[in-house]
């Protein structure tokens, strides 16, 4: 019924490539706090730092040179590739894949202007990554100001994507590379963002929306919309406008 899916099931069964997964055990060079709980079959690579009160569950692999901050947790069978920084109070679910270079839980870009000075807003919230999420290489997910930045179950995010503070991304979304989601915006379920999409802060993107590559979303979108352009508008309307623009040189000659 789905040939492509069936084909890659066969590939995964016979040719599974375990990129960067730690083979077994805990490397002697890893630094692990005595107050942290590490499952017996978890795998921890060289030069990994695990701070106080961290929980690492069964089947987890943490690649070399990664850092896990205080009070964080990583669910069963999740894979943390090398050189990942996970700040304090980050909660990661089961079967999550975090690729190299990702930073989870850094302070968001909250700025208050006082007189002629700029003051960074303190961020005391956290980050929650639900089950079956994939983050591509070099993604950044900022911690919330007061509550939680949340990526829901099943969402897949490409490399070099920025998720700002207080953002909530729904289930089974697809976010292509170099996209940026502004602070406090909300994405529903099954949303698709093409490459280099920008969404400004405090917007609501409804379920099943599709945003074409290089679009800038300046207004909230109702469910099931397909938009494109700068600013992003209904894709069908955008195509009609593009046709009209292409005819402008011809119209100018007639004058």
Secondary structure as the mmCIF struct_conf table of DSSP 4:
data_model
#
loop_
_struct_conf.conf_type_id
_struct_conf.id
_struct_conf.beg_label_comp_id
_struct_conf.beg_label_asym_id
_struct_conf.beg_label_seq_id
_struct_conf.end_label_comp_id
_struct_conf.end_label_asym_id
_struct_conf.end_label_seq_id
HELX_RH_AL_P HELX_RH_AL_P1 UNK A 3 UNK A 15
TURN_TY1_P TURN_TY1_P1 UNK A 19 UNK A 20
BEND BEND1 UNK A 24 UNK A 25
STRN STRN1 UNK A 26 UNK A 26
TURN_TY1_P TURN_TY1_P2 UNK A 28 UNK A 29
STRN STRN2 UNK A 31 UNK A 32
TURN_TY1_P TURN_TY1_P3 UNK A 34 UNK A 35
STRN STRN3 UNK A 37 UNK A 38
TURN_TY1_P TURN_TY1_P4 UNK A 40 UNK A 41
STRN STRN4 UNK A 43 UNK A 44
TURN_TY1_P TURN_TY1_P5 UNK A 46 UNK A 47
STRN STRN5 UNK A 49 UNK A 50
TURN_TY1_P TURN_TY1_P6 UNK A 52 UNK A 53
STRN STRN6 UNK A 55 UNK A 56
TURN_TY1_P TURN_TY1_P7 UNK A 58 UNK A 59
STRN STRN7 UNK A 61 UNK A 62
TURN_TY1_P TURN_TY1_P8 UNK A 64 UNK A 65
STRN STRN8 UNK A 67 UNK A 68
TURN_TY1_P TURN_TY1_P9 UNK A 70 UNK A 71
STRN STRN9 UNK A 73 UNK A 74
TURN_TY1_P TURN_TY1_P10 UNK A 76 UNK A 77
STRN STRN10 UNK A 79 UNK A 80
BEND BEND2 UNK A 82 UNK A 83
STRN STRN11 UNK A 85 UNK A 86
TURN_TY1_P TURN_TY1_P11 UNK A 88 UNK A 89
STRN STRN12 UNK A 90 UNK A 92
TURN_TY1_P TURN_TY1_P12 UNK A 94 UNK A 95
STRN STRN13 UNK A 97 UNK A 98
TURN_TY1_P TURN_TY1_P13 UNK A 100 UNK A 101
STRN STRN14 UNK A 103 UNK A 106
HELX_LH_PP_P HELX_LH_PP_P1 UNK A 107 UNK A 108
STRN STRN15 UNK A 111 UNK A 114
TURN_TY1_P TURN_TY1_P14 UNK A 115 UNK A 116
STRN STRN16 UNK A 117 UNK A 120
HELX_LH_PP_P HELX_LH_PP_P2 UNK A 121 UNK A 122
STRN STRN17 UNK A 126 UNK A 129
TURN_TY1_P TURN_TY1_P15 UNK A 131 UNK A 132
STRN STRN18 UNK A 134 UNK A 135
TURN_TY1_P TURN_TY1_P16 UNK A 137 UNK A 138
STRN STRN19 UNK A 140 UNK A 142
HELX_LH_PP_P HELX_LH_PP_P3 UNK A 143 UNK A 144
BEND BEND3 UNK A 145 UNK A 147
STRN STRN20 UNK A 148 UNK A 151
TURN_TY1_P TURN_TY1_P17 UNK A 153 UNK A 154
STRN STRN21 UNK A 156 UNK A 157
TURN_TY1_P TURN_TY1_P18 UNK A 159 UNK A 160
STRN STRN22 UNK A 162 UNK A 163
TURN_TY1_P TURN_TY1_P19 UNK A 165 UNK A 166
STRN STRN23 UNK A 168 UNK A 169
TURN_TY1_P TURN_TY1_P20 UNK A 171 UNK A 172
STRN STRN24 UNK A 174 UNK A 175
TURN_TY1_P TURN_TY1_P21 UNK A 177 UNK A 178
STRN STRN25 UNK A 180 UNK A 181
TURN_TY1_P TURN_TY1_P22 UNK A 183 UNK A 184
STRN STRN26 UNK A 186 UNK A 187
TURN_TY1_P TURN_TY1_P23 UNK A 189 UNK A 190
STRN STRN27 UNK A 192 UNK A 193
TURN_TY1_P TURN_TY1_P24 UNK A 195 UNK A 196
STRN STRN28 UNK A 198 UNK A 199
TURN_TY1_P TURN_TY1_P25 UNK A 201 UNK A 202
STRN STRN29 UNK A 204 UNK A 205
TURN_TY1_P TURN_TY1_P26 UNK A 207 UNK A 208
STRN STRN30 UNK A 210 UNK A 211
TURN_TY1_P TURN_TY1_P27 UNK A 213 UNK A 214
STRN STRN31 UNK A 216 UNK A 217
BEND BEND4 UNK A 219 UNK A 219
STRN STRN32 UNK A 221 UNK A 221
TURN_TY1_P TURN_TY1_P28 UNK A 223 UNK A 224
STRN STRN33 UNK A 226 UNK A 228
TURN_TY1_P TURN_TY1_P29 UNK A 229 UNK A 229
STRN STRN34 UNK A 230 UNK A 230
TURN_TY1_P TURN_TY1_P30 UNK A 231 UNK A 232
STRN STRN35 UNK A 233 UNK A 234
HELX_RH_AL_P HELX_RH_AL_P2 UNK A 235 UNK A 246
TURN_TY1_P TURN_TY1_P31 UNK A 247 UNK A 247
HELX_RH_AL_P HELX_RH_AL_P3 UNK A 248 UNK A 254
#
